[in-house]
């Protein structure tokens, strides 16, 4: 029998993917941390109730340990199945310390790779990387490239690069598809998300300074921002996981038509305040200000966000377009669907469960 196995549950993307698989009444397992059991059980029961699917099997484990710290019984259970493995467990925080990022993102992926390699019948291994393994490389970034940049903007990028190297090497022996998403935002229609990071830092900033006489641009940027809605990521990844032509492929699930950062910021300010941004806060002054923890927390912005304002790179999507050609799956335009994002943010901005801790 076939089994769909996830790491990263009950995280947002893993939960949404499981929900979509549950609608197809597939056998589903999730490898979860013991500390996450209560939350995972609650989310699993919700999915089961809403989809009328079979019971989702929760397997306690830890990707940072050899063998994933899975019991012998659960190991034997999976070895008897034909499995599709989705590896999503990772630290996604731009401000993550290097030791923690390395332990989870790199060593965790190494352990998952070893575990998958020891399974008898692997139908597909889908690994969620990030387009930002490009580090500080500029120009066009191609899907078939995995070149080490001169530097990375943060430890998240560095450790995801190192982890992708490990998975890419396994393409020689396993049916692997590597997904490189852009910056993920909420659903293009409903705006729904579970945390306000990435582009939501701009909304935090605008919301907390909107009492000022005017809201300035932050520095001067000619860069583009690559933000993709969660529904595009889910639909495309699901489709690719079942597509034979996607075996051995690395795919940019990025916006093929991204917008300039200043255009995105201008629209955010307009939607949040009804006004246009005016004047400019020098980039260097913004860096100095956000280097102070109290200011970062007050504004709800991680300092690492500033690095992306002046980074000039473009993600090629030739593989994605070729593989998705017959699917009718397309990335919604950011500016056209931004009102739903802002509306959801305004409803939930004061809920601490959505705001990520700022160090």
Backbone torsions as a table, in degrees:
resi	resn	phi	psi	omega
1	UNK	NA	154.5	-179.4
2	UNK	-92.5	146.0	179.9
3	UNK	-135.7	134.8	173.9
4	UNK	-100.6	120.8	-172.8
5	UNK	-117.6	132.9	-176.5
6	UNK	-121.0	144.2	157.5
7	UNK	-107.6	160.6	177.4
8	UNK	92.7	0.3	175.3
9	UNK	-83.5	138.4	11.3
10	UNK	-97.9	38.4	175.0
11	UNK	-61.9	164.1	-170.3
12	UNK	-60.7	-51.5	-175.8
13	UNK	-68.1	-43.9	178.2
14	UNK	-60.7	-42.0	179.5
15	UNK	-62.4	-42.5	-179.4
16	UNK	-67.7	-38.3	177.6
17	UNK	-66.8	-41.3	177.5
18	UNK	-62.6	-40.5	178.2
19	UNK	-58.5	-43.2	-179.7
20	UNK	-68.2	-39.6	176.1
21	UNK	-65.9	-38.2	-179.0
22	UNK	-61.5	-34.9	177.5
23	UNK	-62.3	-23.5	179.2
24	UNK	-95.3	7.3	175.6
25	UNK	55.4	43.7	176.4
26	UNK	-90.6	159.8	175.9
27	UNK	-77.9	127.0	-172.3
28	UNK	-129.4	135.1	172.1
29	UNK	-126.8	152.0	176.2
30	UNK	-135.3	127.9	176.0
31	UNK	-87.0	116.3	-171.8
32	UNK	-123.8	153.2	171.8
33	UNK	-70.2	140.9	177.0
34	UNK	-54.2	-35.6	-179.6
35	UNK	-67.9	-16.4	-178.7
36	UNK	-100.2	5.3	-172.9
37	UNK	-59.3	-47.7	-177.2
38	UNK	-59.8	-46.0	178.9
39	UNK	-65.2	-40.8	-179.5
40	UNK	-66.5	-40.8	178.8
41	UNK	-63.2	-42.1	179.4
42	UNK	-62.3	-44.1	-179.9
43	UNK	-68.7	-39.5	179.1
44	UNK	-64.1	-43.1	179.0
45	UNK	-64.2	-37.1	177.6
46	UNK	-62.0	-46.5	-179.6
47	UNK	-62.9	-44.0	179.9
48	UNK	-60.6	-41.5	-178.7
49	UNK	-67.9	-42.8	-175.3
50	UNK	-77.2	-22.4	-177.6
51	UNK	-112.0	-10.7	-176.4
52	UNK	58.5	36.5	-177.9
53	UNK	-87.7	174.2	173.8
54	UNK	-66.7	161.3	-179.2
55	UNK	-60.6	134.2	177.0
56	UNK	-82.1	123.7	-177.7
57	UNK	-82.7	123.6	178.4
58	UNK	-101.7	121.2	-177.5
59	UNK	-112.5	115.9	179.7
60	UNK	-72.4	135.0	-179.9
61	UNK	-169.2	-173.0	-178.2
62	UNK	-156.4	113.0	-175.5
63	UNK	-66.8	-16.8	-179.6
64	UNK	-80.2	-0.8	179.6
65	UNK	-115.9	148.9	178.1
66	UNK	-59.1	138.4	-177.6
67	UNK	73.2	4.4	-178.5
68	UNK	62.8	13.3	179.3
69	UNK	54.8	34.2	179.2
70	UNK	-91.0	141.9	-178.5
71	UNK	-64.1	156.8	178.9
72	UNK	-58.9	-38.7	-179.7
73	UNK	-61.9	-45.2	-179.6
74	UNK	-70.1	-34.2	175.9
75	UNK	-61.7	-45.5	-180.0
76	UNK	-65.2	-36.9	178.6
77	UNK	-59.0	-46.0	-177.6
78	UNK	-73.2	-33.1	-179.3
79	UNK	-66.5	-21.6	-179.9
80	UNK	-83.3	-8.9	-173.6
81	UNK	-103.1	158.6	162.5
82	UNK	-89.3	120.3	-167.8
83	UNK	-120.4	146.8	164.0
84	UNK	-111.0	121.8	-176.7
85	UNK	-103.1	127.3	172.2
86	UNK	-110.3	113.9	179.1
87	UNK	-103.5	104.5	-179.7
88	UNK	-117.6	-13.6	-176.3
89	UNK	-62.4	126.0	-179.5
90	UNK	-171.1	166.8	170.1
91	UNK	-94.9	117.0	-174.8
92	UNK	-101.1	7.6	-175.1
93	UNK	-80.5	126.7	178.8
94	UNK	-63.5	-25.2	-176.8
95	UNK	-98.1	14.4	-176.7
96	UNK	-64.4	138.5	174.4
97	UNK	-64.7	151.3	-174.2
98	UNK	-62.7	-43.5	-176.7
99	UNK	-59.6	-44.9	-179.8
100	UNK	-67.4	-43.4	179.8
101	UNK	-61.5	-41.3	-179.0
102	UNK	-66.5	-42.5	-178.5
103	UNK	-60.9	-45.5	-176.0
104	UNK	-85.0	-51.6	-172.0
105	UNK	-74.7	-39.9	-176.4
106	UNK	-93.3	-61.3	-178.6
107	UNK	-64.3	-36.0	177.1
108	UNK	-61.2	-43.7	178.5
109	UNK	-67.3	-37.8	176.6
110	UNK	-58.2	-43.1	-179.5
111	UNK	-68.3	-38.9	177.1
112	UNK	-64.3	-42.7	177.6
113	UNK	-57.1	-46.4	-179.9
114	UNK	-62.3	-41.6	-178.9
115	UNK	-64.1	-46.3	-179.4
116	UNK	-63.8	-38.7	-178.7
117	UNK	-63.9	-23.6	-179.0
118	UNK	-92.7	-3.2	175.3
119	UNK	-78.9	149.8	-172.8
120	UNK	-83.0	-34.3	-173.8
121	UNK	-133.2	88.0	179.2
122	UNK	-99.6	114.5	179.8
123	UNK	-79.4	-39.6	177.2
124	UNK	-160.9	144.3	174.1
125	UNK	-120.0	110.8	-179.0
126	UNK	-104.3	118.1	-178.7
127	UNK	-111.2	128.4	177.0
128	UNK	-91.3	107.4	174.8
129	UNK	-98.3	-142.2	175.3
130	UNK	-155.9	148.3	176.2
131	UNK	-62.3	-20.0	-173.5
132	UNK	-86.5	14.1	166.6
133	UNK	-65.2	-9.6	177.9
134	UNK	-66.5	-17.1	-179.5
135	UNK	59.1	-131.3	-178.2
136	UNK	-97.1	14.4	174.6
137	UNK	-60.4	146.9	-180.0
138	UNK	-124.1	172.9	-176.4
139	UNK	85.2	-153.0	-178.4
140	UNK	-85.8	127.2	178.1
141	UNK	-103.4	118.9	-176.4
142	UNK	-95.7	151.2	-177.6
143	UNK	-66.7	-31.9	-178.0
144	UNK	-86.7	9.5	176.9
145	UNK	-104.6	140.6	169.8
146	UNK	-140.0	69.7	-174.9
147	UNK	-96.2	135.7	179.0
148	UNK	-71.7	121.7	179.2
149	UNK	-75.6	168.6	176.6
150	UNK	-63.6	-35.6	-179.6
151	UNK	-155.6	164.6	175.1
152	UNK	-114.1	155.2	-179.1
153	UNK	-80.4	-19.9	179.7
154	UNK	-164.9	172.8	-177.0
155	UNK	-73.5	-23.1	174.1
156	UNK	-60.0	-51.2	179.5
157	UNK	-59.6	-46.4	-176.7
158	UNK	-60.3	-47.3	-175.2
159	UNK	-74.2	-30.1	175.0
160	UNK	-69.9	-33.2	174.6
161	UNK	-63.0	-49.1	-178.9
162	UNK	-61.9	-37.7	179.5
163	UNK	-68.1	-41.1	179.7
164	UNK	-64.5	-35.7	175.4
165	UNK	-55.0	-43.2	-178.7
166	UNK	-64.9	-42.7	-179.2
167	UNK	-71.0	-40.2	-179.0
168	UNK	-59.4	-36.5	179.7
169	UNK	-63.2	-30.6	-177.7
170	UNK	-77.1	-8.4	177.6
171	UNK	-57.6	-23.1	-179.4
172	UNK	-68.1	-24.9	-173.0
173	UNK	-125.9	-11.5	-177.9
174	UNK	-131.8	152.1	177.3
175	UNK	-77.9	93.0	-170.6
176	UNK	-111.6	141.4	169.0
177	UNK	-126.6	123.6	178.9
178	UNK	-103.1	125.3	-180.0
179	UNK	-103.0	126.5	174.9
180	UNK	-115.0	93.5	178.1
181	UNK	-74.9	156.3	167.4
182	UNK	-79.2	-157.5	176.8
183	UNK	-74.8	121.5	-172.8
184	UNK	-88.6	133.2	174.4
185	UNK	-119.0	-175.7	-178.3
186	UNK	-70.2	178.0	-177.9
187	UNK	-58.7	136.2	-174.6
188	UNK	-64.9	-25.6	-178.1
189	UNK	-97.9	-47.1	-176.2
190	UNK	-93.8	-20.3	-176.0
191	UNK	79.0	-1.0	-172.7
192	UNK	-64.6	133.6	171.1
193	UNK	-147.9	179.3	177.3
194	UNK	-117.8	-5.7	178.5
195	UNK	-152.9	149.3	-178.6
196	UNK	-103.2	88.7	174.4
197	UNK	-132.4	-170.1	-180.0
198	UNK	57.4	-123.0	-178.1
199	UNK	-65.5	-17.5	179.7
200	UNK	-70.5	-18.7	174.5
201	UNK	-62.4	-35.4	176.1
202	UNK	-63.6	-41.0	179.5
203	UNK	-66.2	-39.8	175.4
204	UNK	-57.6	-48.8	-179.2
205	UNK	-58.8	-50.4	-178.3
206	UNK	-61.2	-42.8	-178.3
207	UNK	-63.4	-35.3	-173.6
208	UNK	-89.0	-10.4	176.3
209	UNK	-116.0	8.5	-175.0
210	UNK	-68.0	-12.2	177.0
211	UNK	-77.1	-12.8	179.3
212	UNK	-69.1	158.2	179.1
213	UNK	-58.2	-33.5	176.0
214	UNK	-151.1	158.3	-179.0
215	UNK	-111.9	118.1	-176.6
216	UNK	-84.2	159.8	164.8
217	UNK	-67.6	155.2	175.9
218	UNK	-99.8	105.9	-177.2
219	UNK	67.6	-161.5	176.3
220	UNK	-128.3	126.0	-174.2
221	UNK	-131.6	138.3	171.4
222	UNK	-113.2	10.6	-176.9
223	UNK	-82.9	162.5	175.0
224	UNK	-107.4	150.9	177.7
225	UNK	-112.3	133.7	-176.5
226	UNK	-106.8	96.9	-176.6
227	UNK	-118.0	131.7	-177.6
228	UNK	-126.2	141.4	-179.9
229	UNK	-74.9	149.4	-176.3
230	UNK	-60.5	-33.5	-178.1
231	UNK	-65.5	-35.2	176.5
232	UNK	-66.2	-43.7	178.8
233	UNK	-59.8	-46.2	-177.5
234	UNK	-64.6	-50.7	-176.4
235	UNK	-64.1	-44.2	-178.4
236	UNK	-67.9	-43.9	-178.6
237	UNK	-64.3	-42.2	177.7
238	UNK	-60.1	-46.3	-179.3
239	UNK	-61.4	-46.3	-178.3
240	UNK	-65.6	-32.5	-177.8
241	UNK	-65.7	-19.3	-178.6
242	UNK	-110.6	0.8	-176.4
243	UNK	-94.9	120.2	-178.5
244	UNK	-59.0	-36.6	-177.3
245	UNK	-66.9	-14.8	-179.4
246	UNK	-86.2	-6.3	177.6
247	UNK	-65.7	130.9	179.7
248	UNK	80.2	8.0	-175.9
249	UNK	-105.9	148.2	169.7
250	UNK	-111.6	129.3	-169.3
251	UNK	-127.0	126.9	172.5
252	UNK	-81.0	109.9	170.0
253	UNK	-94.8	71.3	-178.6
254	UNK	-118.5	169.2	179.6
255	UNK	-76.1	117.9	179.4
256	UNK	-70.6	-14.5	179.9
257	UNK	-131.4	66.4	-177.2
258	UNK	-71.4	160.9	-179.5
259	UNK	-108.2	154.5	175.3
260	UNK	-59.7	143.8	-179.4
261	UNK	-56.6	-42.5	-177.4
262	UNK	-66.4	-32.4	177.0
263	UNK	-68.9	-40.6	177.3
264	UNK	-63.7	-46.7	-179.5
265	UNK	-61.8	-43.2	179.4
266	UNK	-59.0	-43.5	179.1
267	UNK	-67.4	-36.7	177.4
268	UNK	-63.7	-45.3	179.6
269	UNK	-61.9	-42.2	179.9
270	UNK	-61.8	-45.3	-178.3
271	UNK	-70.2	-34.1	-177.7
272	UNK	-80.3	-32.1	-171.5
273	UNK	-126.3	-13.7	-175.4
274	UNK	79.1	5.6	-178.1
275	UNK	-120.4	167.9	173.9
276	UNK	-97.6	145.9	176.0
277	UNK	-64.4	151.8	-176.1
278	UNK	-142.0	135.2	179.6
279	UNK	74.8	-179.2	-178.1
280	UNK	-140.8	135.7	170.1
281	UNK	-91.2	118.2	-178.5
282	UNK	-53.2	139.2	-177.9
283	UNK	-56.6	-41.2	-179.5
284	UNK	-63.8	-40.1	178.8
285	UNK	-66.2	-37.6	176.7
286	UNK	-63.0	-41.1	177.6
287	UNK	-61.7	-46.1	179.7
288	UNK	-61.4	-43.4	-178.2
289	UNK	-64.2	-45.7	-176.6
290	UNK	-77.4	-7.0	173.7
291	UNK	-74.4	-11.2	177.6
292	UNK	-93.9	119.0	-175.7
293	UNK	-54.8	-42.3	-177.6
294	UNK	-62.8	-36.3	179.3
295	UNK	-71.9	-42.0	177.0
296	UNK	-56.4	-46.0	-177.9
297	UNK	-67.8	-39.2	-179.3
298	UNK	-65.3	-36.8	-178.2
299	UNK	-89.5	-15.5	-179.0
300	UNK	69.3	38.9	-175.3
301	UNK	-133.0	131.0	173.2
302	UNK	-82.4	138.8	-177.3
303	UNK	-62.3	-28.3	-179.2
304	UNK	-62.1	-21.5	179.2
305	UNK	-59.1	-33.8	-176.3
306	UNK	-62.5	-28.3	-177.9
307	UNK	-63.2	-24.6	-176.3
308	UNK	-87.1	-10.6	-178.1
309	UNK	-72.8	-26.1	-176.0
310	UNK	-118.4	10.3	-178.7
311	UNK	-87.6	124.2	-176.1
312	UNK	-110.4	104.6	176.1
313	UNK	-151.9	157.5	-179.0
314	UNK	-133.5	128.9	-177.9
315	UNK	-90.1	118.7	175.4
316	UNK	-71.4	141.1	-177.2
317	UNK	-124.7	30.1	-176.9
318	UNK	-61.0	-44.9	179.0
319	UNK	-61.9	-47.5	-179.2
320	UNK	-58.6	-47.2	-178.0
321	UNK	-64.2	-39.6	179.3
322	UNK	-66.5	-46.2	-176.3
323	UNK	-72.4	-30.3	-178.5
324	UNK	-94.5	5.9	-171.9
325	UNK	-54.4	-39.4	-176.2
326	UNK	-99.5	15.7	-173.0
327	UNK	-101.3	-17.8	-172.7
328	UNK	63.4	19.0	177.8
329	UNK	-94.0	122.7	-178.5
330	UNK	-135.0	154.2	178.3
331	UNK	-83.9	122.7	179.6
332	UNK	-65.9	146.9	179.0
333	UNK	-67.2	132.3	-176.1
334	UNK	-62.5	-50.2	-175.9
335	UNK	-66.0	-38.7	-178.9
336	UNK	-65.9	-31.8	-176.8
337	UNK	-104.9	5.5	179.4
338	UNK	-62.1	-34.4	179.4
339	UNK	-54.4	-38.9	178.9
340	UNK	-65.8	-38.2	178.2
341	UNK	-63.1	-46.9	-177.8
342	UNK	-68.5	-38.2	179.3
343	UNK	-63.0	-44.5	178.7
344	UNK	-64.0	-41.6	178.4
345	UNK	-59.9	-47.1	-177.2
346	UNK	-62.8	-33.5	179.2
347	UNK	-70.1	-35.3	-170.4
348	UNK	-113.6	4.4	-172.2
349	UNK	-62.1	-25.7	-179.0
350	UNK	-93.4	2.1	177.3
351	UNK	-87.9	114.1	-176.1
352	UNK	-63.1	-19.8	179.3
353	UNK	-66.9	-21.6	180.0
354	UNK	-92.2	-27.1	-177.9
355	UNK	-84.1	129.4	179.9
356	UNK	-83.0	149.3	179.8
357	UNK	-64.7	131.6	177.0
358	UNK	-99.9	123.5	-177.2
359	UNK	-79.9	NA	NA
